[in-house]
Amino acid sequence: MQDLYTGKPGSVVVKLPRLVLVVLLAAAASAQQLTDWDLLRLVAESERQAIERARKRDIDYRRRLLAERFNTLLEALSQFSEAYNRGQGNVWPASRARAVRKAWADIEKCEGFRK
């Protein structure tokens, strides 16, 4: 599913349709004698909080993705070094080198990696 804040895969935001939110807040307003201005302020605050939660979930998703890709790179480097050392430096483990290259390319694809 896509994040409604960024439109990218990751966390999902459950967003009530505006009409449902307004009706719920209007019912609460009538019970508490809130003015139209108070109701509008509540709707705006609710939307602001939803956007902030979505932004935080998106940041957490990106951090997790970078950590997973970094761990993949470390594993690929470890496997490469083991294969290289096993050959006592006389054998170049091409498949392991390709895995390292791919893991590095995946890290570079992470948004914000070079910022």
LINFEN-V270946 format. One record per residue. RES is the residue in one small letter. D_FIRST is the distance of its C-alpha to the first C-alpha in Angstrom with 2 decimals. Layout:
RES D_FIRST
RES D_FIRST
//
This chain:
m 0.00
q 3.75
d 6.79
l 9.19
y 12.03
t 11.62
g 9.14
k 8.26
p 5.87
g 6.80
s 7.57
v 6.46
v 9.53
v 11.23
k 13.55
l 16.56
p 17.96
r 20.88
l 23.42
v 22.52
l 22.68
v 25.97
v 27.42
l 26.70
l 28.20
a 31.06
a 31.92
a 31.99
a 34.00
s 36.57
a 37.05
q 37.54
q 39.31
l 36.89
t 37.61
d 35.37
w 35.12
d 33.97
l 31.34
l 30.08
r 30.10
l 28.07
v 25.38
a 25.30
e 25.22
s 22.38
e 20.24
r 21.45
q 20.52
a 16.94
i 16.63
e 18.43
r 16.25
a 13.11
r 15.30
k 16.48
r 13.18
d 12.39
i 15.93
d 15.67
y 12.72
r 14.92
r 17.94
r 16.61
l 15.63
l 19.12
a 20.81
e 19.42
r 20.52
f 23.80
n 24.48
t 23.96
l 26.48
l 28.90
e 28.78
a 29.44
l 32.29
s 33.74
q 33.79
f 35.33
s 38.01
e 38.87
a 39.34
y 41.31
n 43.52
r 44.11
g 45.61
q 47.69
g 46.48
n 47.89
v 44.72
w 41.66
p 38.56
a 36.83
s 33.82
r 33.25
a 33.76
r 31.09
a 28.66
v 29.60
r 29.20
k 25.70
a 24.67
w 26.20
a 24.48
d 21.05
i 22.10
e 23.28
k 19.91
c 18.47
e 18.30
g 21.35
f 23.14
r 26.31
k 26.36
//
